[in-house]
């Protein structure tokens, strides 16, 4: 008998990363959570991403989360 695979709901990685920063310290995150954070922070190092220069990480994650949600 084939094992049923449930579809994962769409997850906004930026919203998830912002939540992690709100609730955990880096040392409290497991490997999957650290990987999520690493991936979510990539746009901060890419030229041309529509973020102001003097924006905090939390504000930037919120802006990126909104961009993703508007595109859905």
PDB file of N, H, CA, C and O in Angstrom:
ATOM      1  N   UNK A   1       0.842  -1.186   0.000  1.00  0.00           N
ATOM      2  CA  UNK A   1       0.000   0.000   0.000  1.00  0.00           C
ATOM      3  C   UNK A   1       0.884   1.246   0.000  1.00  0.00           C
ATOM      4  O   UNK A   1       1.831   1.332   0.781  1.00  0.00           O
ATOM      5  N   UNK A   2       0.585   2.200  -0.860  1.00  0.00           N
ATOM      6  H   UNK A   2      -0.184   2.130  -1.495  1.00  0.00           H
ATOM      7  CA  UNK A   2       1.376   3.429  -0.963  1.00  0.00           C
ATOM      8  C   UNK A   2       1.103   4.336   0.224  1.00  0.00           C
ATOM      9  O   UNK A   2      -0.028   4.456   0.695  1.00  0.00           O
ATOM     10  N   UNK A   3       2.140   4.956   0.682  1.00  0.00           N
ATOM     11  H   UNK A   3       3.059   4.859   0.299  1.00  0.00           H
ATOM     12  CA  UNK A   3       2.029   5.892   1.793  1.00  0.00           C
ATOM     13  C   UNK A   3       1.472   7.213   1.281  1.00  0.00           C
ATOM     14  O   UNK A   3       1.945   7.740   0.275  1.00  0.00           O
ATOM     15  N   UNK A   4       0.464   7.752   1.973  1.00  0.00           N
ATOM     16  H   UNK A   4       0.079   7.324   2.791  1.00  0.00           H
ATOM     17  CA  UNK A   4      -0.138   9.013   1.569  1.00  0.00           C
ATOM     18  C   UNK A   4       0.803  10.167   1.892  1.00  0.00           C
ATOM     19  O   UNK A   4       1.341  10.246   2.996  1.00  0.00           O
ATOM     20  N   UNK A   5       0.998  11.050   0.937  1.00  0.00           N
ATOM     21  H   UNK A   5       0.561  10.986   0.040  1.00  0.00           H
ATOM     22  CA  UNK A   5       1.838  12.226   1.123  1.00  0.00           C
ATOM     23  C   UNK A   5       0.926  13.436   1.181  1.00  0.00           C
ATOM     24  O   UNK A   5       0.168  13.699   0.247  1.00  0.00           O
ATOM     25  N   UNK A   6       1.001  14.170   2.278  1.00  0.00           N
ATOM     26  H   UNK A   6       1.617  13.957   3.037  1.00  0.00           H
ATOM     27  CA  UNK A   6       0.182  15.365   2.429  1.00  0.00           C
ATOM     28  C   UNK A   6       0.939  16.567   1.874  1.00  0.00           C
ATOM     29  O   UNK A   6       2.142  16.715   2.091  1.00  0.00           O
ATOM     30  N   UNK A   7       0.230  17.406   1.169  1.00  0.00           N
ATOM     31  H   UNK A   7      -0.748  17.286   0.993  1.00  0.00           H
ATOM     32  CA  UNK A   7       0.843  18.618   0.622  1.00  0.00           C
ATOM     33  C   UNK A   7       1.110  19.608   1.749  1.00  0.00           C
ATOM     34  O   UNK A   7       0.273  19.813   2.629  1.00  0.00           O
ATOM     35  N   UNK A   8       2.278  20.210   1.705  1.00  0.00           N
ATOM     36  H   UNK A   8       2.957  20.044   0.991  1.00  0.00           H
ATOM     37  CA  UNK A   8       2.630  21.234   2.680  1.00  0.00           C
ATOM     38  C   UNK A   8       1.991  22.545   2.243  1.00  0.00           C
ATOM     39  O   UNK A   8       2.026  22.883   1.060  1.00  0.00           O
ATOM     40  N   UNK A   9       1.410  23.284   3.177  1.00  0.00           N
ATOM     41  H   UNK A   9       1.382  23.010   4.138  1.00  0.00           H
ATOM     42  CA  UNK A   9       0.875  24.593   2.801  1.00  0.00           C
ATOM     43  C   UNK A   9       2.022  25.521   2.408  1.00  0.00           C
ATOM     44  O   UNK A   9       3.154  25.345   2.858  1.00  0.00           O
ATOM     45  N   UNK A  10       1.723  26.502   1.576  1.00  0.00           N
ATOM     46  H   UNK A  10       0.804  26.645   1.211  1.00  0.00           H
ATOM     47  CA  UNK A  10       2.761  27.475   1.207  1.00  0.00           C
ATOM     48  C   UNK A  10       3.222  28.203   2.457  1.00  0.00           C
ATOM     49  O   UNK A  10       2.414  28.717   3.231  1.00  0.00           O
ATOM     50  N   UNK A  11       4.518  28.237   2.638  1.00  0.00           N
ATOM     51  H   UNK A  11       5.174  27.820   2.009  1.00  0.00           H
ATOM     52  CA  UNK A  11       5.086  28.909   3.798  1.00  0.00           C
ATOM     53  C   UNK A  11       5.878  30.113   3.326  1.00  0.00           C
ATOM     54  O   UNK A  11       6.688  30.020   2.404  1.00  0.00           O
ATOM     55  N   UNK A  12       5.637  31.216   3.955  1.00  0.00           N
ATOM     56  H   UNK A  12       4.979  31.291   4.704  1.00  0.00           H
ATOM     57  CA  UNK A  12       6.383  32.433   3.657  1.00  0.00           C
ATOM     58  C   UNK A  12       7.642  32.396   4.528  1.00  0.00           C
ATOM     59  O   UNK A  12       7.587  32.647   5.731  1.00  0.00           O
ATOM     60  N   UNK A  13       8.771  32.080   3.899  1.00  0.00           N
ATOM     61  H   UNK A  13       8.815  31.876   2.921  1.00  0.00           H
ATOM     62  CA  UNK A  13      10.022  31.894   4.641  1.00  0.00           C
ATOM     63  C   UNK A  13      10.421  33.160   5.405  1.00  0.00           C
ATOM     64  O   UNK A  13      11.037  33.072   6.467  1.00  0.00           O
ATOM     65  N   UNK A  14      10.079  34.318   4.877  1.00  0.00           N
ATOM     66  H   UNK A  14       9.579  34.389   4.014  1.00  0.00           H
ATOM     67  CA  UNK A  14      10.437  35.572   5.545  1.00  0.00           C
ATOM     68  C   UNK A  14       9.597  35.785   6.807  1.00  0.00           C
ATOM     69  O   UNK A  14      10.104  36.246   7.829  1.00  0.00           O
ATOM     70  N   UNK A  15       8.318  35.446   6.723  1.00  0.00           N
ATOM     71  H   UNK A  15       7.906  35.072   5.892  1.00  0.00           H
ATOM     72  CA  UNK A  15       7.446  35.539   7.897  1.00  0.00           C
ATOM     73  C   UNK A  15       7.895  34.527   8.950  1.00  0.00           C
ATOM     74  O   UNK A  15       7.910  34.827  10.143  1.00  0.00           O
ATOM     75  N   UNK A  16       8.262  33.325   8.496  1.00  0.00           N
ATOM     76  H   UNK A  16       8.250  33.081   7.526  1.00  0.00           H
ATOM     77  CA  UNK A  16       8.739  32.289   9.415  1.00  0.00           C
ATOM     78  C   UNK A  16      10.033  32.721  10.109  1.00  0.00           C
ATOM     79  O   UNK A  16      10.185  32.526  11.315  1.00  0.00           O
ATOM     80  N   UNK A  17      10.956  33.303   9.358  1.00  0.00           N
ATOM     81  H   UNK A  17      10.832  33.462   8.378  1.00  0.00           H
ATOM     82  CA  UNK A  17      12.223  33.774   9.932  1.00  0.00           C
ATOM     83  C   UNK A  17      11.979  34.896  10.935  1.00  0.00           C
ATOM     84  O   UNK A  17      12.617  34.935  11.987  1.00  0.00           O
ATOM     85  N   UNK A  18      11.070  35.798  10.623  1.00  0.00           N
ATOM     86  H   UNK A  18      10.552  35.766   9.768  1.00  0.00           H
ATOM     87  CA  UNK A  18      10.742  36.891  11.540  1.00  0.00           C
ATOM     88  C   UNK A  18      10.177  36.324  12.848  1.00  0.00           C
ATOM     89  O   UNK A  18      10.517  36.790  13.935  1.00  0.00           O
ATOM     90  N   UNK A  19       9.321  35.323  12.727  1.00  0.00           N
ATOM     91  H   UNK A  19       9.045  34.944  11.844  1.00  0.00           H
ATOM     92  CA  UNK A  19       8.760  34.677  13.916  1.00  0.00           C
ATOM     93  C   UNK A  19       9.867  34.022  14.746  1.00  0.00           C
ATOM     94  O   UNK A  19       9.866  34.117  15.974  1.00  0.00           O
ATOM     95  N   UNK A  20      10.807  33.359  14.072  1.00  0.00           N
ATOM     96  H   UNK A  20      10.808  33.282  13.075  1.00  0.00           H
ATOM     97  CA  UNK A  20      11.919  32.731  14.792  1.00  0.00           C
ATOM     98  C   UNK A  20      12.728  33.773  15.559  1.00  0.00           C
ATOM     99  O   UNK A  20      13.090  33.555  16.715  1.00  0.00           O
ATOM    100  N   UNK A  21      13.012  34.902  14.918  1.00  0.00           N
ATOM    101  H   UNK A  21      12.718  35.080  13.979  1.00  0.00           H
ATOM    102  CA  UNK A  21      13.766  35.959  15.596  1.00  0.00           C
ATOM    103  C   UNK A  21      12.997  36.545  16.775  1.00  0.00           C
ATOM    104  O   UNK A  21      13.590  36.972  17.765  1.00  0.00           O
ATOM    105  N   UNK A  22      11.673  36.560  16.659  1.00  0.00           N
ATOM    106  H   UNK A  22      11.191  36.213  15.855  1.00  0.00           H
ATOM    107  CA  UNK A  22      10.836  37.069  17.748  1.00  0.00           C
ATOM    108  C   UNK A  22      10.807  36.126  18.943  1.00  0.00           C
ATOM    109  O   UNK A  22      10.641  36.564  20.082  1.00  0.00           O
ATOM    110  N   UNK A  23      10.970  34.828  18.684  1.00  0.00           N
ATOM    111  H   UNK A  23      11.105  34.472  17.759  1.00  0.00           H
ATOM    112  CA  UNK A  23      10.718  33.839  19.735  1.00  0.00           C
ATOM    113  C   UNK A  23      11.941  33.071  20.226  1.00  0.00           C
ATOM    114  O   UNK A  23      11.891  32.469  21.299  1.00  0.00           O
ATOM    115  N   UNK A  24      13.034  33.077  19.473  1.00  0.00           N
ATOM    116  H   UNK A  24      13.075  33.566  18.602  1.00  0.00           H
ATOM    117  CA  UNK A  24      14.190  32.267  19.860  1.00  0.00           C
ATOM    118  C   UNK A  24      15.498  33.013  19.677  1.00  0.00           C
ATOM    119  O   UNK A  24      15.611  33.905  18.836  1.00  0.00           O
ATOM    120  N   UNK A  25      16.473  32.638  20.472  1.00  0.00           N
ATOM    121  H   UNK A  25      16.381  31.914  21.155  1.00  0.00           H
ATOM    122  CA  UNK A  25      17.844  33.096  20.276  1.00  0.00           C
ATOM    123  C   UNK A  25      18.504  32.123  19.309  1.00  0.00           C
ATOM    124  O   UNK A  25      18.046  30.990  19.157  1.00  0.00           O
ATOM    125  N   UNK A  26      19.566  32.554  18.662  1.00  0.00           N
ATOM    126  H   UNK A  26      19.938  33.474  18.786  1.00  0.00           H
ATOM    127  CA  UNK A  26      20.257  31.696  17.705  1.00  0.00           C
ATOM    128  C   UNK A  26      20.662  30.357  18.284  1.00  0.00           C
ATOM    129  O   UNK A  26      20.561  29.329  17.615  1.00  0.00           O
ATOM    130  N   UNK A  27      21.122  30.363  19.530  1.00  0.00           N
ATOM    131  H   UNK A  27      21.204  31.198  20.074  1.00  0.00           H
ATOM    132  CA  UNK A  27      21.571  29.116  20.165  1.00  0.00           C
ATOM    133  C   UNK A  27      20.407  28.179  20.490  1.00  0.00           C
ATOM    134  O   UNK A  27      20.624  26.992  20.736  1.00  0.00           O
ATOM    135  N   UNK A  28      19.175  28.695  20.494  1.00  0.00           N
ATOM    136  H   UNK A  28      18.999  29.659  20.294  1.00  0.00           H
ATOM    137  CA  UNK A  28      18.008  27.869  20.787  1.00  0.00           C
ATOM    138  C   UNK A  28      17.409  27.230  19.540  1.00  0.00           C
ATOM    139  O   UNK A  28      16.546  26.357  19.642  1.00  0.00           O
ATOM    140  N   UNK A  29      17.862  27.661  18.362  1.00  0.00           N
ATOM    141  H   UNK A  29      18.562  28.371  18.280  1.00  0.00           H
ATOM    142  CA  UNK A  29      17.307  27.145  17.112  1.00  0.00           C
ATOM    143  C   UNK A  29      17.927  25.808  16.758  1.00  0.00           C
ATOM    144  O   UNK A  29      19.119  25.575  16.963  1.00  0.00           O
ATOM    145  N   UNK A  30      17.071  24.919  16.210  1.00  0.00           N
ATOM    146  H   UNK A  30      16.103  25.108  16.044  1.00  0.00           H
ATOM    147  CA  UNK A  30      17.589  23.643  15.730  1.00  0.00           C
ATOM    148  C   UNK A  30      18.152  23.854  14.316  1.00  0.00           C
ATOM    149  O   UNK A  30      18.075  24.956  13.773  1.00  0.00           O
ATOM    150  N   UNK A  31      18.700  22.825  13.744  1.00  0.00           N
ATOM    151  H   UNK A  31      18.762  21.929  14.185  1.00  0.00           H
ATOM    152  CA  UNK A  31      19.367  22.957  12.442  1.00  0.00           C
ATOM    153  C   UNK A  31      18.400  23.408  11.351  1.00  0.00           C
ATOM    154  O   UNK A  31      18.765  24.227  10.508  1.00  0.00           O
ATOM    155  N   UNK A  32      17.186  22.892  11.352  1.00  0.00           N
ATOM    156  H   UNK A  32      16.889  22.226  12.037  1.00  0.00           H
ATOM    157  CA  UNK A  32      16.202  23.285  10.344  1.00  0.00           C
ATOM    158  C   UNK A  32      15.854  24.769  10.476  1.00  0.00           C
ATOM    159  O   UNK A  32      15.728  25.472   9.473  1.00  0.00           O
ATOM    160  N   UNK A  33      15.700  25.237  11.703  1.00  0.00           N
ATOM    161  H   UNK A  33      15.802  24.666  12.517  1.00  0.00           H
ATOM    162  CA  UNK A  33      15.398  26.651  11.929  1.00  0.00           C
ATOM    163  C   UNK A  33      16.565  27.538  11.518  1.00  0.00           C
ATOM    164  O   UNK A  33      16.353  28.608  10.946  1.00  0.00           O
ATOM    165  N   UNK A  34      17.792  27.111  11.798  1.00  0.00           N
ATOM    166  H   UNK A  34      17.963  26.242  12.262  1.00  0.00           H
ATOM    167  CA  UNK A  34      18.970  27.879  11.366  1.00  0.00           C
ATOM    168  C   UNK A  34      19.059  27.929   9.848  1.00  0.00           C
ATOM    169  O   UNK A  34      19.442  28.951   9.278  1.00  0.00           O
ATOM    170  N   UNK A  35      18.705  26.828   9.192  1.00  0.00           N
ATOM    171  H   UNK A  35      18.393  25.998   9.655  1.00  0.00           H
ATOM    172  CA  UNK A  35      18.704  26.801   7.724  1.00  0.00           C
ATOM    173  C   UNK A  35      17.660  27.759   7.166  1.00  0.00           C
ATOM    174  O   UNK A  35      17.904  28.435   6.166  1.00  0.00           O
ATOM    175  N   UNK A  36      16.504  27.817   7.807  1.00  0.00           N
ATOM    176  H   UNK A  36      16.305  27.268   8.619  1.00  0.00           H
ATOM    177  CA  UNK A  36      15.454  28.752   7.400  1.00  0.00           C
ATOM    178  C   UNK A  36      15.962  30.179   7.510  1.00  0.00           C
ATOM    179  O   UNK A  36      15.773  30.985   6.599  1.00  0.00           O
ATOM    180  N   UNK A  37      16.612  30.493   8.635  1.00  0.00           N
ATOM    181  H   UNK A  37      16.766  29.838   9.375  1.00  0.00           H
ATOM    182  CA  UNK A  37      17.149  31.834   8.835  1.00  0.00           C
ATOM    183  C   UNK A  37      18.194  32.169   7.774  1.00  0.00           C
ATOM    184  O   UNK A  37      18.172  33.258   7.201  1.00  0.00           O
ATOM    185  N   UNK A  38      19.093  31.248   7.517  1.00  0.00           N
ATOM    186  H   UNK A  38      19.111  30.363   7.982  1.00  0.00           H
ATOM    187  CA  UNK A  38      20.146  31.471   6.523  1.00  0.00           C
ATOM    188  C   UNK A  38      19.537  31.768   5.160  1.00  0.00           C
ATOM    189  O   UNK A  38      19.959  32.703   4.480  1.00  0.00           O
ATOM    190  N   UNK A  39      18.551  30.980   4.759  1.00  0.00           N
ATOM    191  H   UNK A  39      18.208  30.220   5.312  1.00  0.00           H
ATOM    192  CA  UNK A  39      17.914  31.172   3.454  1.00  0.00           C
ATOM    193  C   UNK A  39      17.161  32.500   3.400  1.00  0.00           C
ATOM    194  O   UNK A  39      17.214  33.202   2.390  1.00  0.00           O
ATOM    195  N   UNK A  40      16.467  32.847   4.474  1.00  0.00           N
ATOM    196  H   UNK A  40      16.424  32.277   5.295  1.00  0.00           H
ATOM    197  CA  UNK A  40      15.678  34.081   4.496  1.00  0.00           C
ATOM    198  C   UNK A  40      16.557  35.328   4.452  1.00  0.00           C
ATOM    199  O   UNK A  40      16.113  36.383   3.998  1.00  0.00           O
ATOM    200  N   UNK A  41      17.778  35.218   4.912  1.00  0.00           N
ATOM    201  H   UNK A  41      18.139  34.361   5.281  1.00  0.00           H
ATOM    202  CA  UNK A  41      18.671  36.382   4.952  1.00  0.00           C
ATOM    203  C   UNK A  41      19.447  36.605   3.655  1.00  0.00           C
ATOM    204  O   UNK A  41      20.110  37.631   3.507  1.00  0.00           O
ATOM    205  N   UNK A  42      19.376  35.668   2.722  1.00  0.00           N
ATOM    206  H   UNK A  42      18.837  34.834   2.842  1.00  0.00           H
ATOM    207  CA  UNK A  42      20.103  35.803   1.452  1.00  0.00           C
ATOM    208  C   UNK A  42      19.779  37.111   0.726  1.00  0.00           C
ATOM    209  O   UNK A  42      20.704  37.772   0.252  1.00  0.00           O
ATOM    210  N   UNK A  43      18.502  37.517   0.616  1.00  0.00           N
ATOM    211  H   UNK A  43      17.751  36.980   1.001  1.00  0.00           H
ATOM    212  CA  UNK A  43      18.217  38.767  -0.116  1.00  0.00           C
ATOM    213  C   UNK A  43      18.899  40.003   0.449  1.00  0.00           C
ATOM    214  O   UNK A  43      19.083  40.985  -0.271  1.00  0.00           O
ATOM    215  N   UNK A  44      19.274  39.977   1.709  1.00  0.00           N
ATOM    216  H   UNK A  44      19.125  39.179   2.294  1.00  0.00           H
ATOM    217  CA  UNK A  44      19.935  41.140   2.303  1.00  0.00           C
ATOM    218  C   UNK A  44      21.339  41.345   1.730  1.00  0.00           C
ATOM    219  O   UNK A  44      21.907  42.429   1.867  1.00  0.00           O
ATOM    220  N   UNK A  45      21.897  40.328   1.097  1.00  0.00           N
ATOM    221  H   UNK A  45      21.435  39.448   0.986  1.00  0.00           H
ATOM    222  CA  UNK A  45      23.252  40.443   0.551  1.00  0.00           C
ATOM    223  C   UNK A  45      23.271  40.572  -0.972  1.00  0.00           C
ATOM    224  O   UNK A  45      24.338  40.556  -1.586  1.00  0.00           O
ATOM    225  N   UNK A  46      22.096  40.699  -1.575  1.00  0.00           N
ATOM    226  H   UNK A  46      21.230  40.712  -1.077  1.00  0.00           H
ATOM    227  CA  UNK A  46      22.001  40.783  -3.032  1.00  0.00           C
ATOM    228  C   UNK A  46      21.683  42.221  -3.436  1.00  0.00           C
ATOM    229  O   UNK A  46      20.726  42.819  -2.945  1.00  0.00           O
ATOM    230  N   UNK A  47      22.491  42.760  -4.327  1.00  0.00           N
ATOM    231  H   UNK A  47      23.269  42.275  -4.726  1.00  0.00           H
ATOM    232  CA  UNK A  47      22.220  44.109  -4.849  1.00  0.00           C
ATOM    233  C   UNK A  47      20.935  44.069  -5.665  1.00  0.00           C
ATOM    234  O   UNK A  47      20.651  43.085  -6.347  1.00  0.00           O
ATOM    235  N   UNK A  48      20.176  45.132  -5.590  1.00  0.00           N
ATOM    236  H   UNK A  48      20.407  45.931  -5.036  1.00  0.00           H
ATOM    237  CA  UNK A  48      18.961  45.234  -6.389  1.00  0.00           C
ATOM    238  C   UNK A  48      17.706  44.758  -5.684  1.00  0.00           C
ATOM    239  O   UNK A  48      16.608  44.936  -6.210  1.00  0.00           O
ATOM    240  N   UNK A  49      17.835  44.160  -4.513  1.00  0.00           N
ATOM    241  H   UNK A  49      18.728  44.015  -4.086  1.00  0.00           H
ATOM    242  CA  UNK A  49      16.646  43.766  -3.760  1.00  0.00           C
ATOM    243  C   UNK A  49      16.003  45.046  -3.237  1.00  0.00           C
ATOM    244  O   UNK A  49      16.690  45.912  -2.696  1.00  0.00           O
ATOM    245  N   UNK A  50      14.679  45.167  -3.397  1.00  0.00           N
ATOM    246  H   UNK A  50      14.121  44.463  -3.837  1.00  0.00           H
ATOM    247  CA  UNK A  50      14.023  46.443  -3.064  1.00  0.00           C
ATOM    248  C   UNK A  50      13.893  46.719  -1.561  1.00  0.00           C
ATOM    249  O   UNK A  50      12.788  46.749  -1.019  1.00  0.00           O
ATOM    250  N   UNK A  51      15.027  46.919  -0.905  1.00  0.00           N
ATOM    251  H   UNK A  51      15.925  46.895  -1.346  1.00  0.00           H
ATOM    252  CA  UNK A  51      15.028  47.255   0.518  1.00  0.00           C
ATOM    253  C   UNK A  51      15.871  48.506   0.740  1.00  0.00           C
ATOM    254  O   UNK A  51      16.932  48.655   0.134  1.00  0.00           O
ATOM    255  N   UNK A  52      15.406  49.405   1.602  1.00  0.00           N
ATOM    256  H   UNK A  52      14.544  49.284   2.094  1.00  0.00           H
ATOM    257  CA  UNK A  52      16.219  50.584   1.923  1.00  0.00           C
ATOM    258  C   UNK A  52      17.527  50.176   2.604  1.00  0.00           C
ATOM    259  O   UNK A  52      17.594  49.123   3.238  1.00  0.00           O
ATOM    260  N   UNK A  53      18.551  50.996   2.475  1.00  0.00           N
ATOM    261  H   UNK A  53      18.496  51.851   1.960  1.00  0.00           H
ATOM    262  CA  UNK A  53      19.865  50.686   3.061  1.00  0.00           C
ATOM    263  C   UNK A  53      19.838  50.593   4.580  1.00  0.00           C
ATOM    264  O   UNK A  53      20.447  49.687   5.148  1.00  0.00           O
ATOM    265  N   UNK A  54      19.152  51.501   5.243  1.00  0.00           N
ATOM    266  H   UNK A  54      18.657  52.237   4.781  1.00  0.00           H
ATOM    267  CA  UNK A  54      19.173  51.574   6.702  1.00  0.00           C
ATOM    268  C   UNK A  54      17.970  50.899   7.331  1.00  0.00           C
ATOM    269  O   UNK A  54      17.328  51.474   8.210  1.00  0.00           O
ATOM    270  N   UNK A  55      17.655  49.693   6.899  1.00  0.00           N
ATOM    271  H   UNK A  55      18.177  49.226   6.185  1.00  0.00           H
ATOM    272  CA  UNK A  55      16.500  48.966   7.410  1.00  0.00           C
ATOM    273  C   UNK A  55      16.996  47.861   8.348  1.00  0.00           C
ATOM    274  O   UNK A  55      18.027  47.239   8.093  1.00  0.00           O
ATOM    275  N   UNK A  56      16.262  47.624   9.423  1.00  0.00           N
ATOM    276  H   UNK A  56      15.424  48.129   9.631  1.00  0.00           H
ATOM    277  CA  UNK A  56      16.653  46.534  10.325  1.00  0.00           C
ATOM    278  C   UNK A  56      16.292  45.197   9.693  1.00  0.00           C
ATOM    279  O   UNK A  56      15.493  45.138   8.757  1.00  0.00           O
ATOM    280  N   UNK A  57      16.875  44.143  10.200  1.00  0.00           N
ATOM    281  H   UNK A  57      17.524  44.191  10.960  1.00  0.00           H
ATOM    282  CA  UNK A  57      16.564  42.810   9.680  1.00  0.00           C
ATOM    283  C   UNK A  57      15.087  42.496   9.878  1.00  0.00           C
ATOM    284  O   UNK A  57      14.444  41.958   8.977  1.00  0.00           O
ATOM    285  N   UNK A  58      14.541  42.826  11.045  1.00  0.00           N
ATOM    286  H   UNK A  58      15.063  43.264  11.777  1.00  0.00           H
ATOM    287  CA  UNK A  58      13.123  42.559  11.305  1.00  0.00           C
ATOM    288  C   UNK A  58      12.237  43.325  10.314  1.00  0.00           C
ATOM    289  O   UNK A  58      11.274  42.767   9.789  1.00  0.00           O
ATOM    290  N   UNK A  59      12.556  44.589  10.059  1.00  0.00           N
ATOM    291  H   UNK A  59      13.339  45.042  10.486  1.00  0.00           H
ATOM    292  CA  UNK A  59      11.779  45.383   9.105  1.00  0.00           C
ATOM    293  C   UNK A  59      11.937  44.826   7.691  1.00  0.00           C
ATOM    294  O   UNK A  59      10.971  44.769   6.930  1.00  0.00           O
ATOM    295  N   UNK A  60      13.135  44.422   7.348  1.00  0.00           N
ATOM    296  H   UNK A  60      13.920  44.467   7.966  1.00  0.00           H
ATOM    297  CA  UNK A  60      13.388  43.849   6.030  1.00  0.00           C
ATOM    298  C   UNK A  60      12.648  42.544   5.811  1.00  0.00           C
ATOM    299  O   UNK A  60      12.089  42.312   4.739  1.00  0.00           O
ATOM    300  N   UNK A  61      12.644  41.688   6.833  1.00  0.00           N
ATOM    301  H   UNK A  61      13.098  41.877   7.703  1.00  0.00           H
ATOM    302  CA  UNK A  61      11.903  40.425   6.730  1.00  0.00           C
ATOM    303  C   UNK A  61      10.413  40.700   6.552  1.00  0.00           C
ATOM    304  O   UNK A  61       9.742  40.020   5.775  1.00  0.00           O
ATOM    305  N   UNK A  62       9.900  41.684   7.263  1.00  0.00           N
ATOM    306  H   UNK A  62      10.444  42.236   7.895  1.00  0.00           H
ATOM    307  CA  UNK A  62       8.479  42.052   7.128  1.00  0.00           C
ATOM    308  C   UNK A  62       8.186  42.546   5.718  1.00  0.00           C
ATOM    309  O   UNK A  62       7.186  42.156   5.116  1.00  0.00           O
ATOM    310  N   UNK A  63       9.058  43.404   5.189  1.00  0.00           N
ATOM    311  H   UNK A  63       9.871  43.720   5.678  1.00  0.00           H
ATOM    312  CA  UNK A  63       8.860  43.914   3.820  1.00  0.00           C
ATOM    313  C   UNK A  63       8.912  42.789   2.792  1.00  0.00           C
ATOM    314  O   UNK A  63       8.086  42.736   1.881  1.00  0.00           O
ATOM    315  N   UNK A  64       9.885  41.890   2.941  1.00  0.00           N
ATOM    316  H   UNK A  64      10.556  41.933   3.681  1.00  0.00           H
ATOM    317  CA  UNK A  64       9.991  40.766   2.012  1.00  0.00           C
ATOM    318  C   UNK A  64       8.790  39.837   2.139  1.00  0.00           C
ATOM    319  O   UNK A  64       8.304  39.319   1.133  1.00  0.00           O
ATOM    320  N   UNK A  65       8.307  39.620   3.349  1.00  0.00           N
ATOM    321  H   UNK A  65       8.701  40.041   4.166  1.00  0.00           H
ATOM    322  CA  UNK A  65       7.119  38.793   3.560  1.00  0.00           C
ATOM    323  C   UNK A  65       5.909  39.392   2.850  1.00  0.00           C
ATOM    324  O   UNK A  65       5.121  38.667   2.243  1.00  0.00           O
ATOM    325  N   UNK A  66       5.761  40.711   2.926  1.00  0.00           N
ATOM    326  H   UNK A  66       6.401  41.300   3.420  1.00  0.00           H
ATOM    327  CA  UNK A  66       4.643  41.388   2.260  1.00  0.00           C
ATOM    328  C   UNK A  66       4.747  41.254   0.750  1.00  0.00           C
ATOM    329  O   UNK A  66       3.740  41.047   0.074  1.00  0.00           O
ATOM    330  N   UNK A  67       5.956  41.368   0.216  1.00  0.00           N
ATOM    331  H   UNK A  67       6.774  41.536   0.766  1.00  0.00           H
ATOM    332  CA  UNK A  67       6.160  41.225  -1.235  1.00  0.00           C
ATOM    333  C   UNK A  67       5.728  39.833  -1.689  1.00  0.00           C
ATOM    334  O   UNK A  67       5.053  39.690  -2.708  1.00  0.00           O
ATOM    335  N   UNK A  68       6.116  38.814  -0.936  1.00  0.00           N
ATOM    336  H   UNK A  68       6.664  38.930  -0.108  1.00  0.00           H
ATOM    337  CA  UNK A  68       5.742  37.434  -1.278  1.00  0.00           C
ATOM    338  C   UNK A  68       4.230  37.259  -1.197  1.00  0.00           C
ATOM    339  O   UNK A  68       3.627  36.653  -2.083  1.00  0.00           O
ATOM    340  N   UNK A  69       3.616  37.786  -0.143  1.00  0.00           N
ATOM    341  H   UNK A  69       4.106  38.278   0.577  1.00  0.00           H
ATOM    342  CA  UNK A  69       2.173  37.623   0.039  1.00  0.00           C
ATOM    343  C   UNK A  69       1.377  38.353  -1.053  1.00  0.00           C
ATOM    344  O   UNK A  69       0.336  37.866  -1.495  1.00  0.00           O
ATOM    345  N   UNK A  70       1.862  39.500  -1.477  1.00  0.00           N
ATOM    346  H   UNK A  70       2.707  39.895  -1.118  1.00  0.00           H
ATOM    347  CA  UNK A  70       1.192  40.236  -2.556  1.00  0.00           C
ATOM    348  C   UNK A  70       1.283  39.495  -3.887  1.00  0.00           C
ATOM    349  O   UNK A  70       0.393  39.606  -4.730  1.00  0.00           O
ATOM    350  N   UNK A  71       2.361  38.742  -4.069  1.00  0.00           N
ATOM    351  H   UNK A  71       3.084  38.652  -3.384  1.00  0.00           H
ATOM    352  CA  UNK A  71       2.572  38.012  -5.315  1.00  0.00           C
ATOM    353  C   UNK A  71       1.724  36.730  -5.384  1.00  0.00           C
ATOM    354  O   UNK A  71       1.501  36.193  -6.469  1.00  0.00           O
ATOM    355  N   UNK A  72       1.260  36.248  -4.243  1.00  0.00           N
ATOM    356  H   UNK A  72       1.441  36.685  -3.361  1.00  0.00           H
ATOM    357  CA  UNK A  72       0.494  34.985  -4.227  1.00  0.00           C
ATOM    358  C   UNK A  72      -0.901  35.146  -4.719  1.00  0.00           C
ATOM    359  O   UNK A  72      -1.656  34.176  -4.762  1.00  0.00           O
TER     360      UNK A  72
END
